[in-house]
């Protein structure tokens, strides 16, 4: 690694999702697939097609999994 130079690369891409949660989830999945250290998500914006208005997501953190069942959860039947 001593002979190699380090470069910062900014990647801009679109993800198509049903809601903010799924957009965050997809963005963080993409981040994990990028090989490199210190990869981070700086911003996520909702950009409707053919519209000049965008909306920045307030929470861009990785969604936490809440799918684990506990004894306090209601039964599905």
TIPA-109747 format. One line per field, with one value per residue: residue number from 1; residue in one letter; x, y, z of N, C-alpha, C, O in turn. Coordinates in nm, 4 decimals. Example, Ala and Ser with C-alpha at 12.3 -4.5 7.8 and 13.67 -1.06 7.14 Angstrom:
k <- c(1, 2) .
r <- c(A, S) .
n.x <- c(1.3190, 1.2850) .
n.y <- c(-0.5690, -0.2250) .
n.z <- c(0.7800, 0.7080) .
ca.x <- c(1.2300, 1.3670) .
ca.y <- c(-0.4500, -0.1060) .
ca.z <- c(0.7800, 0.7140) .
c.x <- c(1.3200, 1.2900) .
c.y <- c(-0.3300, 0.0030) .
c.z <- c(0.7800, 0.7870) .
o.x <- c(1.4236, 1.3409) .
o.y <- c(-0.3319, 0.1138) .
o.z <- c(0.8465, 0.8039) .
END
This chain:
k <- c(1, 2, 3, 4, 5, 6, 7, 8, 9, 10, 11, 12, 13, 14, 15, 16, 17, 18, 19, 20, 21, 22, 23, 24, 25, 26, 27, 28, 29, 30, 31, 32, 33, 34, 35, 36, 37, 38, 39, 40, 41, 42, 43, 44, 45, 46, 47, 48, 49, 50, 51, 52, 53, 54, 55, 56, 57, 58, 59, 60, 61, 62, 63, 64, 65, 66, 67, 68, 69, 70, 71, 72, 73, 74, 75, 76, 77) .
r <- c(X, X, X, X, X, X, X, X, X, X, X, X, X, X, X, X, X, X, X, X, X, X, X, X, X, X, X, X, X, X, X, X, X, X, X, X, X, X, X, X, X, X, X, X, X, X, X, X, X, X, X, X, X, X, X, X, X, X, X, X, X, X, X, X, X, X, X, X, X, X, X, X, X, X, X, X, X) .
n.x <- c(0.0800, 0.2116, 0.3129, 0.0970, -0.1399, -0.3975, -0.7372, -1.0272, -1.3541, -1.6548, -1.9732, -2.2674, -2.5895, -2.9092, -3.1679, -3.4531, -3.7347, -4.0051, -4.0523, -3.9115, -3.7723, -3.7043, -3.5430, -3.3276, -3.2372, -3.1594, -2.9566, -2.7638, -2.7071, -2.5833, -2.3611, -2.2207, -2.1357, -1.9398, -1.5983, -1.3538, -1.2102, -1.3605, -1.6019, -1.8879, -2.2223, -2.3324, -2.5504, -2.9004, -3.1482, -3.4875, -3.5927, -3.8193, -3.9235, -3.8921, -3.9233, -3.8299, -3.8046, -3.6631, -3.6265, -3.4572, -3.3674, -3.4243, -3.3253, -3.0595, -2.9398, -2.8470, -3.1099, -3.2424, -3.2898, -3.5988, -3.7260, -3.7162, -3.8825, -4.0353, -4.1390, -4.3193, -4.4442, -4.7427, -4.9379, -4.9714, -5.2204) .
n.y <- c(-0.1201, 0.1147, 0.2218, 0.3033, 0.5526, 0.7384, 0.7990, 1.0054, 0.9264, 1.0308, 0.9089, 0.9212, 0.8143, 0.6713, 0.5231, 0.3215, 0.3148, 0.2227, 0.3786, 0.6036, 0.4512, 0.2117, 0.3233, 0.4165, 0.1717, 0.0390, 0.2141, 0.1808, -0.0887, -0.0789, 0.0710, -0.1110, -0.2882, -0.1583, -0.1657, -0.0679, 0.1440, 0.3372, 0.4160, 0.6108, 0.7396, 1.0401, 1.2011, 1.1712, 1.2150, 1.2702, 1.2562, 1.3317, 1.2128, 1.4186, 1.6553, 1.9602, 1.9964, 1.8771, 1.6612, 1.6431, 1.3677, 1.3499, 1.1607, 0.9668, 0.7464, 0.3964, 0.1671, -0.0062, -0.3466, -0.4645, -0.7007, -0.9131, -1.1339, -1.0993, -1.1992, -1.0106, -0.9125, -0.8906, -1.1772, -1.3154, -1.4169) .
n.z <- c(0.0000, 0.0323, -0.2034, -0.3414, -0.4389, -0.2753, -0.3501, -0.3575, -0.4370, -0.5613, -0.5849, -0.7665, -0.7801, -0.8695, -0.6783, -0.6812, -0.4872, -0.2660, -0.0429, 0.2093, 0.4008, 0.2612, 0.0627, 0.2148, 0.3120, 0.0735, -0.0122, 0.1882, 0.1532, -0.0975, -0.0231, 0.1388, -0.0564, -0.1951, -0.2470, -0.0304, 0.2198, 0.4794, 0.3582, 0.3092, 0.3464, 0.2367, 0.1749, 0.1098, -0.1227, -0.2171, -0.5418, -0.7511, -1.0707, -1.3550, -1.2162, -1.0611, -0.7960, -0.4979, -0.2101, 0.0844, 0.2842, 0.6286, 0.8081, 0.7432, 0.8285, 0.8687, 0.8478, 1.1300, 1.2124, 1.3054, 1.3210, 1.4959, 1.7040, 2.0199, 2.3526, 2.4339, 2.2106, 2.0078, 1.9169, 1.5866, 1.5266) .
ca.x <- c(0.0000, 0.2956, 0.3368, -0.0301, -0.1993, -0.5363, -0.8248, -1.1664, -1.4451, -1.7934, -2.0624, -2.4054, -2.6742, -3.0489, -3.2307, -3.5983, -3.7889, -4.1435, -4.0601, -3.7826, -3.7061, -3.6453, -3.4352, -3.2130, -3.1884, -3.0900, -2.8343, -2.6648, -2.6651, -2.4852, -2.2393, -2.1490, -2.0804, -1.8251, -1.4748, -1.2754, -1.2319, -1.4204, -1.7114, -1.9980, -2.3319, -2.3308, -2.6806, -3.0011, -3.2546, -3.5967, -3.5884, -3.9247, -3.8939, -3.9413, -3.9540, -3.7096, -3.8043, -3.6114, -3.6454, -3.3497, -3.4127, -3.3702, -3.2529, -2.9945, -2.8728, -2.8860, -3.2252, -3.2174, -3.3853, -3.6895, -3.8065, -3.7028, -4.0020, -4.0140, -4.2578, -4.4120, -4.5099, -4.8713, -4.9383, -5.0310, -5.3523) .
ca.y <- c(0.0000, 0.2345, 0.2768, 0.3421, 0.6802, 0.7280, 0.8915, 1.0159, 0.9116, 1.0604, 0.8362, 0.9696, 0.7158, 0.6695, 0.3983, 0.3302, 0.2503, 0.2583, 0.4762, 0.6494, 0.3392, 0.1225, 0.3974, 0.4114, 0.0336, 0.0122, 0.2942, 0.1189, -0.2136, -0.0396, 0.1136, -0.2310, -0.3557, -0.0825, -0.2068, 0.0466, 0.1771, 0.4667, 0.4496, 0.6677, 0.8028, 1.1803, 1.2641, 1.1002, 1.3071, 1.2220, 1.3323, 1.2835, 1.2227, 1.5367, 1.7620, 2.0305, 1.9995, 1.7595, 1.6616, 1.5726, 1.2865, 1.3940, 1.0486, 0.8875, 0.6350, 0.2624, 0.1191, -0.1199, -0.4554, -0.4822, -0.8170, -1.0186, -1.1476, -1.1157, -1.2456, -0.8991, -0.8815, -0.9602, -1.2931, -1.2790, -1.4789) .
ca.z <- c(0.0000, 0.0392, -0.3369, -0.4038, -0.4013, -0.2327, -0.4213, -0.3133, -0.5502, -0.5266, -0.6753, -0.7659, -0.8468, -0.8296, -0.6375, -0.6878, -0.3687, -0.2349, 0.0655, 0.2608, 0.4690, 0.1614, -0.0035, 0.3065, 0.3158, -0.0519, -0.0142, 0.2759, 0.0885, -0.1989, 0.0462, 0.1816, -0.1730, -0.2458, -0.1806, 0.0117, 0.3599, 0.5125, 0.2678, 0.3862, 0.2732, 0.2765, 0.1559, 0.0314, -0.1628, -0.3007, -0.6663, -0.8410, -1.2137, -1.4268, -1.1216, -1.0182, -0.6503, -0.4301, -0.0656, 0.1542, 0.3956, 0.7568, 0.8664, 0.6395, 0.8952, 0.8266, 0.9244, 1.2174, 1.1957, 1.4187, 1.2876, 1.5955, 1.7862, 2.1638, 2.4248, 2.4530, 2.0835, 1.9909, 1.8279, 1.4569, 1.5062) .
c.x <- c(0.0846, 0.3129, 0.2092, -0.0775, -0.3447, -0.6180, -0.9629, -1.2540, -1.5872, -1.8818, -2.2047, -2.4889, -2.8170, -3.0864, -3.3810, -3.6556, -3.9305, -4.1541, -3.9191, -3.7038, -3.6344, -3.5326, -3.3103, -3.1525, -3.1080, -2.9581, -2.7264, -2.6201, -2.5613, -2.3524, -2.1560, -2.0821, -1.9579, -1.7014, -1.3907, -1.3042, -1.2935, -1.5257, -1.8273, -2.1034, -2.3434, -2.4708, -2.7709, -3.1130, -3.3619, -3.6022, -3.6970, -3.8875, -3.9619, -3.9837, -3.8235, -3.7007, -3.7518, -3.6367, -3.5334, -3.4094, -3.3456, -3.2825, -3.1922, -2.9189, -2.9248, -3.0034, -3.1860, -3.3263, -3.4687, -3.7744, -3.7947, -3.8237, -3.9618, -4.1445, -4.3609, -4.4871, -4.6440, -4.8592, -5.0110, -5.1688, -5.4467) .
c.y <- c(0.1270, 0.2998, 0.3238, 0.4762, 0.6575, 0.8366, 0.8908, 1.0116, 0.9368, 0.9946, 0.8883, 0.8697, 0.7295, 0.5306, 0.4212, 0.2486, 0.3005, 0.3675, 0.5115, 0.5359, 0.2496, 0.1925, 0.3968, 0.2726, 0.0005, 0.0895, 0.2300, -0.0172, -0.1851, -0.0007, -0.0069, -0.3028, -0.2841, -0.1274, -0.0831, 0.0763, 0.3152, 0.5101, 0.5024, 0.7267, 0.9452, 1.2406, 1.1703, 1.1989, 1.2332, 1.3138, 1.2807, 1.3077, 1.3453, 1.6497, 1.8296, 2.0376, 1.8674, 1.7740, 1.5802, 1.4935, 1.3352, 1.2862, 0.9667, 0.7695, 0.5013, 0.2160, -0.0007, -0.2232, -0.4689, -0.6065, -0.9303, -1.0189, -1.1642, -1.1621, -1.1355, -0.8608, -0.9546, -1.0770, -1.2577, -1.3400, -1.4472) .
c.z <- c(0.0000, -0.0962, -0.4055, -0.3504, -0.3638, -0.3013, -0.3577, -0.4373, -0.5001, -0.6308, -0.6574, -0.8431, -0.7978, -0.7822, -0.6407, -0.5726, -0.3430, -0.1290, 0.1138, 0.3259, 0.3683, 0.0857, 0.0840, 0.3087, 0.1899, -0.0590, 0.0719, 0.2233, -0.0199, -0.1345, 0.0892, 0.0645, -0.2311, -0.1704, -0.1521, 0.1570, 0.3720, 0.4105, 0.3523, 0.2942, 0.3261, 0.2722, 0.0776, 0.0044, -0.2400, -0.4228, -0.7602, -0.9874, -1.2723, -1.3322, -1.0814, -0.8656, -0.5944, -0.2808, -0.0027, 0.2699, 0.5232, 0.8193, 0.7533, 0.6992, 0.8454, 0.9113, 1.0106, 1.1983, 1.3219, 1.3992, 1.3889, 1.6872, 1.9315, 2.2275, 2.4422, 2.3249, 2.0737, 1.8941, 1.6987, 1.4339, 1.6184) .
o.x <- c(0.0338, 0.3264, 0.2141, -0.0582, -0.4083, -0.5750, -1.0096, -1.2302, -1.6334, -1.8680, -2.2549, -2.4613, -2.8422, -3.0419, -3.4290, -3.6292, -3.9703, -4.2529, -3.8202, -3.5824, -3.5177, -3.4353, -3.1994, -3.0303, -3.0007, -2.8580, -2.6100, -2.5060, -2.4630, -2.2453, -2.0335, -1.9818, -1.8816, -1.6983, -1.3614, -1.4086, -1.2787, -1.5368, -1.8605, -2.0761, -2.3620, -2.5056, -2.7246, -3.1668, -3.3318, -3.6148, -3.6692, -3.8282, -4.0780, -4.0707, -3.7197, -3.5986, -3.7918, -3.6645, -3.5168, -3.4920, -3.2248, -3.1778, -3.2648, -2.8435, -3.0330, -2.9979, -3.1066, -3.4416, -3.4152, -3.8836, -3.8573, -3.8620, -3.8658, -4.2487, -4.4787, -4.5836, -4.6585, -4.7789, -5.1039, -5.2287, -5.5615) .
o.y <- c(0.2353, 0.4219, 0.3783, 0.5090, 0.5659, 0.9516, 0.7875, 1.0858, 0.8708, 1.0203, 0.8977, 0.8433, 0.7928, 0.4311, 0.5291, 0.1290, 0.4064, 0.4409, 0.4564, 0.5259, 0.2153, 0.1272, 0.3786, 0.2574, -0.0592, 0.0360, 0.2255, -0.0572, -0.2581, -0.0350, -0.0048, -0.3714, -0.3432, -0.1276, -0.0043, 0.0389, 0.3992, 0.6288, 0.4443, 0.7594, 0.9670, 1.3226, 1.0981, 1.2597, 1.1438, 1.4354, 1.1932, 1.4098, 1.3723, 1.7301, 1.7645, 2.0807, 1.7597, 1.8832, 1.4621, 1.5454, 1.3588, 1.3162, 0.9041, 0.7012, 0.4933, 0.2243, -0.0853, -0.1895, -0.4831, -0.6164, -1.0347, -0.9152, -1.2346, -1.1635, -1.1644, -0.7846, -1.0659, -1.0740, -1.1770, -1.3158, -1.4914) .
o.z <- c(-0.0294, -0.1039, -0.5158, -0.2333, -0.4160, -0.3102, -0.3099, -0.5327, -0.4070, -0.7503, -0.5454, -0.9602, -0.6953, -0.8393, -0.6061, -0.5609, -0.3914, -0.1250, 0.0654, 0.3079, 0.3873, 0.0479, 0.0337, 0.3073, 0.1987, -0.1068, 0.0322, 0.2467, -0.0329, -0.1846, 0.0771, 0.0841, -0.3075, -0.0473, -0.2420, 0.2105, 0.2832, 0.3800, 0.4557, 0.1787, 0.4458, 0.3571, -0.0107, 0.0969, -0.3192, -0.4086, -0.8422, -1.0222, -1.2416, -1.3661, -1.0691, -0.8120, -0.6386, -0.2311, -0.0333, 0.3451, 0.5257, 0.8767, 0.6760, 0.6298, 0.7871, 1.0340, 0.9693, 1.1712, 1.4318, 1.4552, 1.3703, 1.7414, 1.9627, 2.1620, 2.4633, 2.3306, 2.1241, 1.8008, 1.7013, 1.3290, 1.6168) .
END
